[in-house]
């Protein structure tokens, strides 16, 4: 049986390129992580939306 790592929300936000997709892992308050897979176009749209909010 394989060893299992505990899943925690500790650690920084991570964004990695996996295959053709971009995977974003965001730690959540209270533990756990939000994991979102995006394509390049969706990532560009998200970047633009965030720039509009944070300036």
PDB file of N, CA, C and O in Angstrom:
ATOM      1  N   UNK A   1       0.849  -1.172   0.000  1.00  0.00           N
ATOM      2  CA  UNK A   1       0.000   0.000   0.000  1.00  0.00           C
ATOM      3  C   UNK A   1       0.899   1.240   0.000  1.00  0.00           C
ATOM      4  O   UNK A   1       1.905   1.286   0.707  1.00  0.00           O
ATOM      5  N   UNK A   2       0.531   2.224  -0.787  1.00  0.00           N
ATOM      6  CA  UNK A   2       1.326   3.448  -0.896  1.00  0.00           C
ATOM      7  C   UNK A   2       1.098   4.333   0.322  1.00  0.00           C
ATOM      8  O   UNK A   2       0.009   4.366   0.895  1.00  0.00           O
ATOM      9  N   UNK A   3       2.148   5.046   0.700  1.00  0.00           N
ATOM     10  CA  UNK A   3       2.038   5.998   1.800  1.00  0.00           C
ATOM     11  C   UNK A   3       1.225   7.194   1.329  1.00  0.00           C
ATOM     12  O   UNK A   3       1.356   7.631   0.186  1.00  0.00           O
ATOM     13  N   UNK A   4       0.389   7.719   2.210  1.00  0.00           N
ATOM     14  CA  UNK A   4      -0.430   8.873   1.842  1.00  0.00           C
ATOM     15  C   UNK A   4       0.047  10.097   2.602  1.00  0.00           C
ATOM     16  O   UNK A   4       0.329  10.027   3.799  1.00  0.00           O
ATOM     17  N   UNK A   5       0.133  11.210   1.904  1.00  0.00           N
ATOM     18  CA  UNK A   5       0.524  12.467   2.531  1.00  0.00           C
ATOM     19  C   UNK A   5      -0.725  13.153   3.074  1.00  0.00           C
ATOM     20  O   UNK A   5      -1.787  13.079   2.456  1.00  0.00           O
ATOM     21  N   UNK A   6      -0.614  13.816   4.216  1.00  0.00           N
ATOM     22  CA  UNK A   6      -1.777  14.563   4.704  1.00  0.00           C
ATOM     23  C   UNK A   6      -2.059  15.742   3.793  1.00  0.00           C
ATOM     24  O   UNK A   6      -1.130  16.375   3.293  1.00  0.00           O
ATOM     25  N   UNK A   7      -3.331  16.044   3.572  1.00  0.00           N
ATOM     26  CA  UNK A   7      -3.713  17.189   2.762  1.00  0.00           C
ATOM     27  C   UNK A   7      -4.012  18.356   3.682  1.00  0.00           C
ATOM     28  O   UNK A   7      -4.935  18.300   4.495  1.00  0.00           O
ATOM     29  N   UNK A   8      -3.231  19.408   3.550  1.00  0.00           N
ATOM     30  CA  UNK A   8      -3.449  20.590   4.384  1.00  0.00           C
ATOM     31  C   UNK A   8      -3.495  21.819   3.508  1.00  0.00           C
ATOM     32  O   UNK A   8      -3.069  21.783   2.354  1.00  0.00           O
ATOM     33  N   UNK A   9      -4.004  22.893   4.044  1.00  0.00           N
ATOM     34  CA  UNK A   9      -4.037  24.162   3.347  1.00  0.00           C
ATOM     35  C   UNK A   9      -2.786  24.973   3.567  1.00  0.00           C
ATOM     36  O   UNK A   9      -2.665  26.086   3.055  1.00  0.00           O
ATOM     37  N   UNK A  10      -1.844  24.424   4.328  1.00  0.00           N
ATOM     38  CA  UNK A  10      -0.613  25.147   4.603  1.00  0.00           C
ATOM     39  C   UNK A  10       0.211  25.283   3.338  1.00  0.00           C
ATOM     40  O   UNK A  10       0.210  24.407   2.473  1.00  0.00           O
ATOM     41  N   UNK A  11       0.909  26.396   3.250  1.00  0.00           N
ATOM     42  CA  UNK A  11       1.791  26.606   2.116  1.00  0.00           C
ATOM     43  C   UNK A  11       1.289  27.713   1.210  1.00  0.00           C
ATOM     44  O   UNK A  11       0.169  28.202   1.357  1.00  0.00           O
ATOM     45  N   UNK A  12       2.136  28.096   0.271  1.00  0.00           N
ATOM     46  CA  UNK A  12       1.797  29.211  -0.609  1.00  0.00           C
ATOM     47  C   UNK A  12       0.857  28.805  -1.741  1.00  0.00           C
ATOM     48  O   UNK A  12       0.633  27.620  -1.989  1.00  0.00           O
ATOM     49  N   UNK A  13       0.321  29.801  -2.412  1.00  0.00           N
ATOM     50  CA  UNK A  13      -0.440  29.556  -3.629  1.00  0.00           C
ATOM     51  C   UNK A  13       0.540  29.012  -4.660  1.00  0.00           C
ATOM     52  O   UNK A  13       1.678  29.476  -4.741  1.00  0.00           O
ATOM     53  N   UNK A  14       0.109  28.036  -5.443  1.00  0.00           N
ATOM     54  CA  UNK A  14       0.972  27.434  -6.457  1.00  0.00           C
ATOM     55  C   UNK A  14       0.271  27.466  -7.810  1.00  0.00           C
ATOM     56  O   UNK A  14      -0.938  27.255  -7.900  1.00  0.00           O
ATOM     57  N   UNK A  15       1.035  27.730  -8.846  1.00  0.00           N
ATOM     58  CA  UNK A  15       0.531  27.633 -10.211  1.00  0.00           C
ATOM     59  C   UNK A  15       1.574  26.869 -11.008  1.00  0.00           C
ATOM     60  O   UNK A  15       2.734  27.277 -11.067  1.00  0.00           O
ATOM     61  N   UNK A  16       1.169  25.759 -11.623  1.00  0.00           N
ATOM     62  CA  UNK A  16       2.094  24.943 -12.395  1.00  0.00           C
ATOM     63  C   UNK A  16       1.487  24.605 -13.747  1.00  0.00           C
ATOM     64  O   UNK A  16       0.267  24.577 -13.911  1.00  0.00           O
ATOM     65  N   UNK A  17       2.356  24.351 -14.705  1.00  0.00           N
ATOM     66  CA  UNK A  17       1.909  23.904 -16.016  1.00  0.00           C
ATOM     67  C   UNK A  17       2.015  22.390 -16.019  1.00  0.00           C
ATOM     68  O   UNK A  17       3.095  21.836 -15.814  1.00  0.00           O
ATOM     69  N   UNK A  18       0.898  21.727 -16.250  1.00  0.00           N
ATOM     70  CA  UNK A  18       0.855  20.270 -16.266  1.00  0.00           C
ATOM     71  C   UNK A  18       0.250  19.832 -17.587  1.00  0.00           C
ATOM     72  O   UNK A  18      -0.952  19.975 -17.810  1.00  0.00           O
ATOM     73  N   UNK A  19       1.088  19.302 -18.458  1.00  0.00           N
ATOM     74  CA  UNK A  19       0.615  18.933 -19.788  1.00  0.00           C
ATOM     75  C   UNK A  19       0.221  20.183 -20.549  1.00  0.00           C
ATOM     76  O   UNK A  19       1.004  21.129 -20.646  1.00  0.00           O
ATOM     77  N   UNK A  20      -0.987  20.193 -21.087  1.00  0.00           N
ATOM     78  CA  UNK A  20      -1.476  21.370 -21.806  1.00  0.00           C
ATOM     79  C   UNK A  20      -2.223  22.331 -20.901  1.00  0.00           C
ATOM     80  O   UNK A  20      -2.583  23.428 -21.328  1.00  0.00           O
ATOM     81  N   UNK A  21      -2.461  21.941 -19.663  1.00  0.00           N
ATOM     82  CA  UNK A  21      -3.232  22.772 -18.749  1.00  0.00           C
ATOM     83  C   UNK A  21      -2.367  23.513 -17.749  1.00  0.00           C
ATOM     84  O   UNK A  21      -1.183  23.220 -17.580  1.00  0.00           O
ATOM     85  N   UNK A  22      -2.983  24.478 -17.095  1.00  0.00           N
ATOM     86  CA  UNK A  22      -2.361  25.245 -16.021  1.00  0.00           C
ATOM     87  C   UNK A  22      -3.166  24.931 -14.771  1.00  0.00           C
ATOM     88  O   UNK A  22      -4.386  25.089 -14.758  1.00  0.00           O
ATOM     89  N   UNK A  23      -2.480  24.484 -13.710  1.00  0.00           N
ATOM     90  CA  UNK A  23      -3.157  24.090 -12.475  1.00  0.00           C
ATOM     91  C   UNK A  23      -2.813  25.099 -11.384  1.00  0.00           C
ATOM     92  O   UNK A  23      -1.644  25.359 -11.100  1.00  0.00           O
ATOM     93  N   UNK A  24      -3.862  25.663 -10.779  1.00  0.00           N
ATOM     94  CA  UNK A  24      -3.706  26.635  -9.710  1.00  0.00           C
ATOM     95  C   UNK A  24      -4.211  26.002  -8.416  1.00  0.00           C
ATOM     96  O   UNK A  24      -5.321  25.473  -8.367  1.00  0.00           O
ATOM     97  N   UNK A  25      -3.389  26.058  -7.373  1.00  0.00           N
ATOM     98  CA  UNK A  25      -3.765  25.530  -6.057  1.00  0.00           C
ATOM     99  C   UNK A  25      -3.749  26.687  -5.062  1.00  0.00           C
ATOM    100  O   UNK A  25      -2.715  27.314  -4.830  1.00  0.00           O
ATOM    101  N   UNK A  26      -4.916  26.954  -4.481  1.00  0.00           N
ATOM    102  CA  UNK A  26      -5.068  28.086  -3.567  1.00  0.00           C
ATOM    103  C   UNK A  26      -5.422  27.556  -2.182  1.00  0.00           C
ATOM    104  O   UNK A  26      -6.444  26.887  -2.027  1.00  0.00           O
ATOM    105  N   UNK A  27      -4.591  27.844  -1.159  1.00  0.00           N
ATOM    106  CA  UNK A  27      -4.933  27.424   0.209  1.00  0.00           C
ATOM    107  C   UNK A  27      -6.209  28.121   0.677  1.00  0.00           C
ATOM    108  O   UNK A  27      -6.417  29.302   0.396  1.00  0.00           O
ATOM    109  N   UNK A  28      -7.051  27.395   1.384  1.00  0.00           N
ATOM    110  CA  UNK A  28      -8.310  27.948   1.872  1.00  0.00           C
ATOM    111  C   UNK A  28      -8.251  28.170   3.373  1.00  0.00           C
ATOM    112  O   UNK A  28      -7.584  27.436   4.103  1.00  0.00           O
ATOM    113  N   UNK A  29      -8.950  29.182   3.811  1.00  0.00           N
ATOM    114  CA  UNK A  29      -9.061  29.438   5.239  1.00  0.00           C
ATOM    115  C   UNK A  29      -9.797  28.258   5.866  1.00  0.00           C
ATOM    116  O   UNK A  29     -10.834  27.834   5.358  1.00  0.00           O
ATOM    117  N   UNK A  30      -9.277  27.736   6.945  1.00  0.00           N
ATOM    118  CA  UNK A  30      -9.898  26.586   7.590  1.00  0.00           C
ATOM    119  C   UNK A  30      -9.343  25.258   7.099  1.00  0.00           C
ATOM    120  O   UNK A  30      -9.769  24.201   7.565  1.00  0.00           O
ATOM    121  N   UNK A  31      -8.402  25.296   6.169  1.00  0.00           N
ATOM    122  CA  UNK A  31      -7.758  24.072   5.695  1.00  0.00           C
ATOM    123  C   UNK A  31      -8.231  23.656   4.323  1.00  0.00           C
ATOM    124  O   UNK A  31      -9.302  24.058   3.870  1.00  0.00           O
ATOM    125  N   UNK A  32      -7.444  22.867   3.684  1.00  0.00           N
ATOM    126  CA  UNK A  32      -7.755  22.381   2.353  1.00  0.00           C
ATOM    127  C   UNK A  32      -7.235  23.311   1.277  1.00  0.00           C
ATOM    128  O   UNK A  32      -6.653  24.357   1.565  1.00  0.00           O
ATOM    129  N   UNK A  33      -7.453  22.920   0.043  1.00  0.00           N
ATOM    130  CA  UNK A  33      -7.007  23.706  -1.103  1.00  0.00           C
ATOM    131  C   UNK A  33      -8.077  23.706  -2.177  1.00  0.00           C
ATOM    132  O   UNK A  33      -8.791  22.721  -2.365  1.00  0.00           O
ATOM    133  N   UNK A  34      -8.175  24.816  -2.871  1.00  0.00           N
ATOM    134  CA  UNK A  34      -8.999  24.916  -4.062  1.00  0.00           C
ATOM    135  C   UNK A  34      -8.075  24.633  -5.232  1.00  0.00           C
ATOM    136  O   UNK A  34      -7.069  25.322  -5.402  1.00  0.00           O
ATOM    137  N   UNK A  35      -8.397  23.635  -6.042  1.00  0.00           N
ATOM    138  CA  UNK A  35      -7.577  23.275  -7.186  1.00  0.00           C
ATOM    139  C   UNK A  35      -8.385  23.543  -8.446  1.00  0.00           C
ATOM    140  O   UNK A  35      -9.486  23.018  -8.615  1.00  0.00           O
ATOM    141  N   UNK A  36      -7.822  24.375  -9.340  1.00  0.00           N
ATOM    142  CA  UNK A  36      -8.503  24.768 -10.563  1.00  0.00           C
ATOM    143  C   UNK A  36      -7.573  24.492 -11.732  1.00  0.00           C
ATOM    144  O   UNK A  36      -6.405  24.878 -11.703  1.00  0.00           O
ATOM    145  N   UNK A  37      -8.090  23.823 -12.766  1.00  0.00           N
ATOM    146  CA  UNK A  37      -7.317  23.610 -13.984  1.00  0.00           C
ATOM    147  C   UNK A  37      -7.856  24.538 -15.064  1.00  0.00           C
ATOM    148  O   UNK A  37      -9.060  24.578 -15.319  1.00  0.00           O
ATOM    149  N   UNK A  38      -6.954  25.284 -15.695  1.00  0.00           N
ATOM    150  CA  UNK A  38      -7.313  26.269 -16.707  1.00  0.00           C
ATOM    151  C   UNK A  38      -6.553  25.998 -17.991  1.00  0.00           C
ATOM    152  O   UNK A  38      -5.476  25.401 -17.969  1.00  0.00           O
ATOM    153  N   UNK A  39      -7.116  26.440 -19.117  1.00  0.00           N
ATOM    154  CA  UNK A  39      -6.325  26.441 -20.339  1.00  0.00           C
ATOM    155  C   UNK A  39      -5.688  27.826 -20.452  1.00  0.00           C
ATOM    156  O   UNK A  39      -5.952  28.688 -19.613  1.00  0.00           O
ATOM    157  N   UNK A  40      -4.857  28.059 -21.466  1.00  0.00           N
ATOM    158  CA  UNK A  40      -4.131  29.325 -21.595  1.00  0.00           C
ATOM    159  C   UNK A  40      -5.081  30.509 -21.726  1.00  0.00           C
ATOM    160  O   UNK A  40      -4.836  31.554 -21.123  1.00  0.00           O
ATOM    161  N   UNK A  41      -6.147  30.377 -22.488  1.00  0.00           N
ATOM    162  CA  UNK A  41      -7.097  31.477 -22.674  1.00  0.00           C
ATOM    163  C   UNK A  41      -7.786  31.824 -21.352  1.00  0.00           C
ATOM    164  O   UNK A  41      -7.935  33.000 -21.020  1.00  0.00           O
ATOM    165  N   UNK A  42      -8.201  30.814 -20.606  1.00  0.00           N
ATOM    166  CA  UNK A  42      -8.855  31.062 -19.317  1.00  0.00           C
ATOM    167  C   UNK A  42      -7.894  31.732 -18.342  1.00  0.00           C
ATOM    168  O   UNK A  42      -8.301  32.605 -17.576  1.00  0.00           O
ATOM    169  N   UNK A  43      -6.624  31.333 -18.363  1.00  0.00           N
ATOM    170  CA  UNK A  43      -5.627  31.939 -17.483  1.00  0.00           C
ATOM    171  C   UNK A  43      -5.429  33.413 -17.827  1.00  0.00           C
ATOM    172  O   UNK A  43      -5.297  34.243 -16.928  1.00  0.00           O
ATOM    173  N   UNK A  44      -5.407  33.747 -19.121  1.00  0.00           N
ATOM    174  CA  UNK A  44      -5.276  35.149 -19.539  1.00  0.00           C
ATOM    175  C   UNK A  44      -6.484  35.963 -19.096  1.00  0.00           C
ATOM    176  O   UNK A  44      -6.335  37.104 -18.659  1.00  0.00           O
ATOM    177  N   UNK A  45      -7.687  35.386 -19.204  1.00  0.00           N
ATOM    178  CA  UNK A  45      -8.895  36.081 -18.769  1.00  0.00           C
ATOM    179  C   UNK A  45      -8.874  36.303 -17.262  1.00  0.00           C
ATOM    180  O   UNK A  45      -9.265  37.368 -16.784  1.00  0.00           O
ATOM    181  N   UNK A  46      -8.422  35.310 -16.520  1.00  0.00           N
ATOM    182  CA  UNK A  46      -8.327  35.453 -15.061  1.00  0.00           C
ATOM    183  C   UNK A  46      -7.317  36.530 -14.700  1.00  0.00           C
ATOM    184  O   UNK A  46      -7.577  37.343 -13.813  1.00  0.00           O
ATOM    185  N   UNK A  47      -6.169  36.550 -15.370  1.00  0.00           N
ATOM    186  CA  UNK A  47      -5.152  37.569 -15.109  1.00  0.00           C
ATOM    187  C   UNK A  47      -5.715  38.969 -15.362  1.00  0.00           C
ATOM    188  O   UNK A  47      -5.488  39.885 -14.572  1.00  0.00           O
ATOM    189  N   UNK A  48      -6.449  39.131 -16.467  1.00  0.00           N
ATOM    190  CA  UNK A  48      -7.057  40.426 -16.776  1.00  0.00           C
ATOM    191  C   UNK A  48      -8.077  40.852 -15.746  1.00  0.00           C
ATOM    192  O   UNK A  48      -8.122  42.019 -15.356  1.00  0.00           O
ATOM    193  N   UNK A  49      -8.904  39.905 -15.299  1.00  0.00           N
ATOM    194  CA  UNK A  49      -9.914  40.206 -14.291  1.00  0.00           C
ATOM    195  C   UNK A  49      -9.268  40.611 -12.970  1.00  0.00           C
ATOM    196  O   UNK A  49      -9.734  41.536 -12.305  1.00  0.00           O
ATOM    197  N   UNK A  50      -8.201  39.923 -12.593  1.00  0.00           N
ATOM    198  CA  UNK A  50      -7.500  40.272 -11.344  1.00  0.00           C
ATOM    199  C   UNK A  50      -6.813  41.630 -11.456  1.00  0.00           C
ATOM    200  O   UNK A  50      -6.812  42.400 -10.495  1.00  0.00           O
ATOM    201  N   UNK A  51      -6.228  41.935 -12.619  1.00  0.00           N
ATOM    202  CA  UNK A  51      -5.590  43.246 -12.811  1.00  0.00           C
ATOM    203  C   UNK A  51      -6.615  44.356 -12.670  1.00  0.00           C
ATOM    204  O   UNK A  51      -6.298  45.420 -12.138  1.00  0.00           O
ATOM    205  N   UNK A  52      -7.828  44.135 -13.133  1.00  0.00           N
ATOM    206  CA  UNK A  52      -8.881  45.134 -13.007  1.00  0.00           C
ATOM    207  C   UNK A  52      -9.269  45.431 -11.573  1.00  0.00           C
ATOM    208  O   UNK A  52      -9.738  46.526 -11.263  1.00  0.00           O
ATOM    209  N   UNK A  53      -9.073  44.457 -10.698  1.00  0.00           N
ATOM    210  CA  UNK A  53      -9.443  44.636  -9.291  1.00  0.00           C
ATOM    211  C   UNK A  53      -8.290  45.192  -8.464  1.00  0.00           C
ATOM    212  O   UNK A  53      -8.500  46.066  -7.623  1.00  0.00           O
ATOM    213  N   UNK A  54      -7.074  44.697  -8.691  1.00  0.00           N
ATOM    214  CA  UNK A  54      -5.949  45.100  -7.858  1.00  0.00           C
ATOM    215  C   UNK A  54      -5.152  46.247  -8.459  1.00  0.00           C
ATOM    216  O   UNK A  54      -4.269  46.798  -7.801  1.00  0.00           O
ATOM    217  N   UNK A  55      -5.445  46.604  -9.668  1.00  0.00           N
ATOM    218  CA  UNK A  55      -4.908  47.799 -10.245  1.00  0.00           C
ATOM    219  C   UNK A  55      -3.682  47.685 -11.015  1.00  0.00           C
ATOM    220  O   UNK A  55      -3.182  48.685 -11.531  1.00  0.00           O
TER     221      UNK A  55
END
